[in-house]
Amino acid sequence: MSITTFAVAGATGRLGCHVVDVLAERGRQVVPMSRATGVDIITGDGLAEALTGVEAIIDVASWHASDQEAATEFFRTSARNLQEAGQKAGVAQIAVASIIGVDKATAGFVAAKKVHEELLLSGPLPVRILRAAQFHEFVGQLLDWQHGGDVAYVPALPTQLVACRTVAEELVDLALDPDAPVPGTPIPEIAGPRRETMAEAARLVGARRGIKVVGVDGSGMPDAEIAANGGFLPSPHAKLAGPTFQEWLDAQP
């Protein structure tokens, strides 16, 4: 059976807006869920109404900061609410975007996403997970967070950045796949085509903004050692797709 009606949690976010676009391009009906559309997946306001007649949920709602405790609380509540309200509304399944290496995380935002996965999977509705590499779009945000003039210190940690649009396309493919995942197969992953360091990518953005980027070892960051050892790089089974960071950046206005 082909699913025609999707609710997208986090529809106005960085990834969510691409998911909404991809679904619309593929002729699916989309119910965008965000506080901007009057749906709050944390308080539950408007959630039951939004899910009326919806066949599947795509969950790309995210917490806006890296604090582990606050992010964990957000994901704990959103997972419970989407599962409970989804079941009551007769939703068939939930597809969710997660992070490559989440199963290795011990601290920070990625550890909060680990809890998110576990809680969604423990609910009554079947869940499909797509683990993604860090987004191209994150690099500029990383520089925005660096308050301090013309020099930014960015971890020289290995990454395989991927475009949000590419992740959205893969997540929609997963949500539309009529075949249930085969038990025992690894959770699907999506990453960009080229391995680089976060500092290298940040230098390309910094050059546009007149900011000098200095690569640092990342100590003090959650799970920096795991990251340095490649723990958040794609597995051999990952799909590599989309533009390189340089190609994506060149296409930005």
Secondary structure, DSSP 4 states (H G I P E B T S, - for coil): ----EEEEETTTSTTHHHHHHHHHHTT-EEEEESGGGT--TTT-TTHHHHTTT--EEEE----SS--HHHHHHHHHHHHHHHHHHHHHHT--EEEEEEETTGGG--SHHHHHHHHHHHHHHTSSS-EEEEEEPPBTHHHHHHHHH--STTEEEEE--EE--B-HHHHHHHHHHHHH--SPPPTTPPPPEEE-S--EEHHHHHHHHHHHHT-EEEEE--TTSTTHHHHHTTTTSPPTT-EE-S--HHHHHHT--
